[in-house]
Amino acid sequence: MHDPSAAAHAPPPHDPDAGSPVWRRVLFTAVLGNVVEWYDHALYGILAVFMSRIFFPEGDPYAALIATYVGLIASYAIRPVGGVVMGRLSDLRGHRFTLVLTIALMTVGTVLIGVLPGYAAIGIAAPILLMLCRLVQGVGASGEYTVAANFILEHGPRRRRQYLAGWSVGSTSLGPLLASIVALALIVGLPEDAFTHWGWRIPFLLAAPLGLVTLYIRRSVPELPRIQQALEQAAEEAPPPRPFTEAVRGHWRQMCQVILLGAGQRVGTFCIQTYFVVALINSDFGADRALLASILTYLIGPPAAIWGGLLADRHGGRTVLLVGYAAFVLFTVPTFTALGGGSVVVATAAVVGFTFINNFVGAPLTHAYVLTFPPEVRGTAAALNFNVGTTLIGSTAPLMATWLHMRTGTDVSFGWYMTGACLVSLLVAAFAFPRPAADA
């Protein structure tokens, strides 16, 4: 029997406090997309040594490896440009359209790497095509994180937005974890010659079913009615909207604040992804122990990010950022000291603790990356500030770390560099914390 009182107390379909009826499906598909993005990214770095032997001429293995890593750099260099394009599409065509496009580009770029002929078969065309695949991946990835986070926050309950942002941050650890497990299983399970010649292609091909499942789910998730209505109104405007121009001219100050707010965490993220394993190996702890430490960082990442989001919803994102960056300022130099201290247990514990802090502040940062800006320019502004900060501050961190180590002979010098970046972010959180847009 129908209970009229129950209907009277049911939340409206798109009540911001209750969220969209499909917000859990939106969260699931966003998490899957982040897994695909970071699986692709980690896989290229993990298998770079094997790929350099396939796609570049024999004779100088170090030159081939460096050339392979250029593809990694290129995928980040293209991200600010790709982020502007994807963010603009998000503002003009909607989140769902853009997220279908990003997952398609990332999946196609990854799978094509798995089927590309090598240098022995097609000569110089092999490294050129490899670079093009990386650029396709980079363009797709440039809009994935911020547009997906925007989609989650638009659909999710307003009171749980930073918790949902924590899931978005945490899911970025699942892709590298999956890539590490798949690569390790194949390296152990296949003869060395088999893996070197063709086995390394299997992890790239496995991106196809993962991407297709994500693509199928994303196509079934609707835009919010108010977002769809805003898109239709914008399409009828004359002159047409220019979200990039409006974002840069009207919100450059907020974008600078958000970039500096995330500076310390951007440096920390690249340390976890690219520097710590090398530093542990260079400290003679062994590749197996370094890989174990890396896997532990991927395992600690998701719970740290989700807990940070829960606390941010309860106490405010600014409070979580102040606590997290204060911990970073105190903990970073001891972490880098531990890398050269001779104890693998202490070094691993320090790296895992460092990763916990880095993910703990991720949810309120993601919230700031997206909701600082009004809906009409949100996709463009979020993608632009995130990718510019990632490229200029984050992707240069391993290079800076290597240069400082060459100049000083110790990792501690880079620890002081990162401490300075965290201090800048701490000051922004304390005195210039960006407020969410009025209609966020």
C-alpha positions in Angstrom: 0.0 0.0 0.0 1.3 3.4 -0.9 2.4 5.5 2.0 1.8 9.2 1.2 3.9 10.3 4.2 6.9 8.5 2.9 6.6 10.2 -0.5 6.2 13.5 1.2 9.5 13.0 3.0 11.4 11.6 0.1 14.2 13.9 -1.2 13.6 15.4 -4.6 15.4 13.7 -7.5 18.2 16.3 -7.8 18.3 17.8 -4.3 21.9 19.0 -3.8 21.9 17.7 -0.3 20.7 14.2 -1.4 22.5 14.1 -4.7 21.5 12.7 -8.1 19.8 9.3 -8.0 22.7 7.9 -10.1 25.5 9.4 -8.2 26.9 6.1 -7.1 27.1 5.0 -10.7 28.8 8.2 -11.6 31.4 7.6 -8.8 32.0 4.1 -10.0 32.6 5.1 -13.6 34.9 8.0 -12.5 36.9 5.6 -10.4 37.3 3.2 -13.3 38.4 6.1 -15.5 41.1 7.1 -13.1 42.2 3.4 -12.9 42.6 3.3 -16.7 44.5 6.6 -16.8 47.0 5.7 -14.1 47.3 2.1 -15.3 48.4 3.4 -18.7 50.8 5.9 -17.2 52.4 3.5 -14.8 52.7 0.7 -17.3 54.8 2.8 -19.7 57.2 3.6 -16.9 57.4 0.1 -15.6 58.1 -1.5 -19.0 60.2 1.3 -20.5 63.4 -0.9 -20.4 61.8 -3.6 -22.5 60.1 -1.2 -24.9 63.3 0.6 -25.6 64.8 -2.6 -27.0 61.8 -3.0 -29.4 61.2 0.5 -30.7 64.7 1.9 -31.0 67.9 0.7 -32.8 70.3 -1.5 -31.0 73.7 -0.3 -30.0 73.2 2.2 -27.3 70.7 0.9 -24.7 71.0 4.1 -22.5 70.2 6.3 -25.4 67.2 4.1 -26.3 66.0 4.2 -22.7 66.3 8.0 -22.6 64.4 8.3 -25.9 61.6 6.0 -24.5 61.3 8.3 -21.4 60.9 11.3 -23.8 57.6 9.7 -24.7 56.7 9.9 -21.0 57.6 13.6 -20.9 55.7 14.3 -24.1 52.5 12.9 -22.7 52.8 15.5 -19.9 53.9 18.4 -22.1 50.7 18.0 -24.1 48.5 18.0 -21.1 48.0 21.8 -20.5 46.9 22.1 -24.2 44.8 19.0 -24.0 43.4 20.1 -20.7 42.2 23.4 -22.2 40.6 21.5 -25.1 38.9 18.9 -22.9 37.8 21.4 -20.3 36.3 23.6 -23.0 34.4 20.6 -24.4 33.2 19.9 -20.9 31.8 23.4 -20.6 30.2 23.4 -24.1 29.2 19.8 -24.6 28.9 18.4 -21.1 30.7 16.1 -18.8 29.4 12.8 -20.2 30.5 13.7 -23.7 34.0 14.6 -22.6 34.4 11.6 -20.4 33.4 9.2 -23.2 36.0 10.9 -25.4 38.8 10.8 -22.8 38.4 7.1 -22.0 38.3 6.3 -25.7 41.5 8.3 -26.4 43.4 6.7 -23.5 42.3 3.2 -24.3 43.1 3.5 -28.1 46.5 5.0 -27.3 47.4 2.2 -24.9 46.1 -0.7 -27.0 47.9 0.6 -30.1 51.2 0.6 -28.2 50.6 -3.1 -27.6 50.3 -3.9 -31.3 52.9 -1.5 -32.8 55.6 -3.1 -34.9 59.1 -2.6 -33.6 62.1 -0.9 -35.1 63.3 -4.1 -36.8 60.1 -4.2 -38.8 59.3 -0.6 -39.8 62.5 1.4 -38.9 62.2 5.0 -37.8 58.4 4.8 -38.1 58.3 2.7 -34.9 59.5 5.4 -32.4 57.5 8.1 -34.3 54.3 6.0 -33.9 55.1 5.3 -30.3 55.4 9.0 -29.6 52.0 9.6 -31.4 50.4 7.0 -29.2 51.7 8.7 -26.1 50.4 12.0 -27.3 46.9 10.5 -27.8 47.1 9.1 -24.3 48.2 12.5 -22.9 45.4 14.4 -24.6 42.8 11.9 -23.2 44.4 11.9 -19.7 44.6 15.7 -19.7 40.8 16.1 -19.1 40.1 12.8 -17.3 40.8 13.6 -13.7 39.3 17.1 -13.3 36.3 16.4 -15.6 35.6 13.1 -13.8 35.9 14.8 -10.4 33.5 17.6 -11.6 31.0 14.9 -12.7 31.2 13.3 -9.3 30.8 16.5 -7.3 27.9 17.7 -9.5 26.0 14.5 -9.0 27.0 13.6 -5.4 25.4 14.8 -2.2 26.6 18.3 -1.3 27.4 17.3 2.3 29.7 14.5 1.2 31.6 16.2 -1.6 35.0 16.0 -0.1 34.5 12.3 0.8 33.7 11.7 -2.9 36.8 13.7 -3.9 38.7 11.3 -1.6 37.5 8.4 -3.7 38.6 10.2 -6.8 42.1 10.8 -5.4 42.4 7.3 -3.9 41.5 5.6 -7.2 44.6 7.1 -8.8 46.7 4.6 -6.7 44.7 1.6 -8.0 45.9 2.0 -11.6 49.7 1.8 -10.7 48.9 -1.0 -8.3 47.2 -3.0 -11.0 49.9 -2.3 -13.5 52.6 -3.4 -11.0 50.8 -6.6 -10.2 50.1 -7.5 -13.9 53.7 -6.7 -15.0 55.2 -8.6 -12.1 53.0 -11.7 -12.7 54.0 -11.8 -16.4 57.7 -11.2 -15.6 57.6 -14.1 -13.1 55.3 -16.4 -15.2 56.9 -16.1 -18.6 60.4 -17.1 -19.8 62.7 -14.1 -20.1 63.0 -14.3 -23.9 59.2 -14.6 -24.3 58.5 -11.6 -22.1 61.1 -9.5 -23.8 59.9 -10.2 -27.3 56.1 -10.3 -26.9 55.0 -10.8 -23.3 55.4 -7.1 -22.5 52.6 -6.3 -25.0 49.9 -8.2 -22.9 49.5 -5.5 -20.2 48.9 -2.9 -22.8 46.3 -5.1 -24.6 44.5 -5.7 -21.3 43.6 -2.0 -21.3 41.0 -2.8 -24.0 38.4 -4.6 -21.9 38.9 -2.2 -18.9 38.4 0.8 -21.2 35.4 -0.8 -23.0 33.6 -1.5 -19.7 34.2 2.0 -18.5 33.0 3.4 -21.9 29.8 1.4 -21.8 29.0 2.6 -18.2 29.7 6.2 -19.0 27.4 6.3 -22.0 24.5 5.2 -19.8 25.0 8.0 -17.1 22.9 11.1 -17.8 23.8 14.7 -17.3 22.0 16.5 -14.5 18.9 18.3 -15.9 20.1 21.7 -14.7 23.5 21.1 -16.4 21.7 19.9 -19.6 19.5 23.0 -19.5 22.6 25.3 -19.1 24.3 23.6 -22.0 21.3 24.1 -24.3 21.0 27.8 -23.3 24.7 28.3 -23.9 24.4 26.7 -27.4 21.7 29.3 -28.2 23.7 32.3 -27.0 25.1 34.9 -29.5 27.9 35.4 -29.4 28.8 31.8 -28.3 30.4 31.4 -24.9 34.2 31.5 -24.6 35.0 29.6 -21.4 38.8 29.7 -21.8 38.9 33.5 -22.3 36.4 34.0 -19.4 38.4 31.6 -17.1 41.7 33.3 -17.7 40.4 36.9 -17.6 37.9 36.5 -14.8 39.5 33.9 -12.6 43.3 34.0 -13.1 43.8 35.0 -9.4 41.8 32.0 -8.2 43.7 29.7 -10.6 47.0 30.9 -9.3 45.9 30.4 -5.7 44.8 26.8 -6.5 48.0 26.0 -8.3 50.1 27.2 -5.4 47.8 25.5 -2.9 48.6 22.2 -4.6 52.3 22.8 -5.2 53.6 20.7 -2.3 51.3 17.8 -3.1 52.2 17.9 -6.8 55.9 17.5 -6.0 55.1 14.8 -3.5 53.0 12.8 -6.1 55.9 12.7 -8.6 58.3 11.6 -5.8 56.1 8.7 -5.1 55.5 7.7 -8.7 59.0 8.2 -10.1 61.7 9.0 -7.6 61.5 6.9 -4.5 62.0 3.6 -6.2 65.1 4.9 -8.0 66.4 6.4 -4.7 65.9 3.1 -2.8 67.7 1.1 -5.5 70.6 3.7 -5.6 70.8 3.2 -1.8 71.6 -0.6 -2.4 68.3 -1.8 -0.9 67.6 -4.0 -4.0 65.1 -3.7 -6.8 62.7 -6.3 -5.1 62.6 -4.3 -1.8 62.1 -1.0 -3.8 59.2 -2.5 -5.7 57.7 -3.8 -2.4 57.9 -0.3 -1.0 56.3 1.1 -4.1 53.4 -1.4 -3.8 52.9 -0.5 -0.2 52.5 3.2 -1.2 49.8 2.3 -3.7 48.0 0.3 -0.9 48.1 3.1 1.6 46.9 5.8 -0.9 43.2 5.0 -1.1 42.3 4.8 2.6 44.4 7.9 3.3 42.6 9.9 0.6 39.1 8.8 1.7 39.8 9.5 5.4 41.1 13.0 4.5 37.8 13.6 2.6 35.7 12.4 5.5 37.5 14.8 7.9 37.3 17.6 5.3 33.5 17.2 5.2 33.4 17.3 8.9 35.9 20.0 9.8 36.5 21.8 6.5 39.0 21.4 3.7 41.2 24.2 4.9 41.7 22.5 8.3 42.8 19.3 6.7 45.2 21.1 4.4 46.7 23.0 7.3 47.3 19.8 9.2 48.5 17.9 6.2 51.0 20.5 5.0 52.2 21.2 8.5 53.0 17.5 8.8 54.7 17.6 5.4 56.9 20.5 6.5 58.0 18.5 9.6 58.2 15.1 7.9 59.7 15.6 4.5 63.4 16.2 5.3 63.4 13.2 7.7 61.9 11.1 4.9 64.7 11.9 2.5 67.3 11.4 5.3 65.9 7.9 5.8 66.4 7.1 2.2 70.2 7.2 2.7 70.2 6.0 6.3 71.1 2.3 5.6 67.9 0.7 7.0 65.4 -0.5 4.4 62.7 -0.9 7.1 63.1 2.8 8.2 63.2 4.0 4.6 60.2 2.0 3.6 58.2 3.2 6.7 59.2 6.8 5.8 58.1 6.5 2.2 54.8 4.9 3.2 54.2 7.7 5.8 55.1 10.3 3.2 52.5 8.8 0.8 49.8 8.8 3.5 50.2 12.6 4.0 50.3 13.2 0.3 47.0 11.4 -0.2 45.4 12.7 3.0 45.4 16.3 1.5 44.2 15.1 -1.9 40.5 15.4 -1.3 40.3 19.0 -0.3 42.7 19.9 -3.1 40.5 18.2 -5.7 37.5 20.0 -4.2 39.4 23.3 -4.6 40.6 22.5 -8.1 37.0 22.1 -9.3 34.5 24.0 -7.2 36.5 27.2 -6.8 35.1 28.2 -10.2 31.5 28.8 -11.4 29.8 26.1 -13.6 30.1 28.0 -16.9 33.9 27.9 -16.8 34.5 25.1 -14.3 35.7 22.5 -16.8 38.2 24.8 -18.5 39.5 26.4 -15.3 39.8 23.1 -13.4 41.6 21.3 -16.3 43.9 24.3 -16.9 45.0 24.9 -13.3 45.5 21.2 -12.6 47.5 20.4 -15.7 49.6 23.6 -15.5 50.5 22.9 -11.9 51.1 19.2 -12.7 53.4 20.0 -15.6 55.3 23.0 -14.3 55.7 22.0 -10.6 55.1 18.2 -10.5 56.7 16.8 -13.6 59.9 18.8 -13.0 60.3 17.4 -9.5 62.3 14.2 -10.5 64.6 16.3 -12.7 65.2 18.8 -9.8 65.8 15.9 -7.4 68.3 14.3 -9.7 70.1 17.7 -10.3 70.3 18.5 -6.6 71.6 15.0 -5.8 74.3 15.5 -8.4 75.3 18.8 -6.9 75.1 17.8 -3.2 75.5 14.0 -3.2 72.5 13.5 -1.0 68.7 13.2 -1.3 68.2 15.5 1.7 68.8 18.6 -0.5 65.7 17.8 -2.5 63.8 17.2 0.8 64.5 20.9 1.6 63.3 21.9 -1.9 60.0 20.1 -1.3 59.7 21.5 2.2 59.8 24.9 0.6 57.0 24.0 -1.8 54.9 22.7 1.1 55.5 25.8 3.1 54.2 27.9 0.2 51.1 25.7 0.0 50.7 26.0 3.8 50.8 29.8 3.7 48.2 29.8 0.9 45.9 27.5 2.9 46.3 29.8 5.9 46.0 33.2 4.3 44.6 32.9 0.8 42.4 29.7 0.8 40.2 29.9 -2.3 36.5 29.8 -1.5 34.0 27.7 -3.5 32.0 29.5 -6.2 28.7 30.9 -4.9 26.6 28.3 -6.8 29.0 25.3 -6.2 
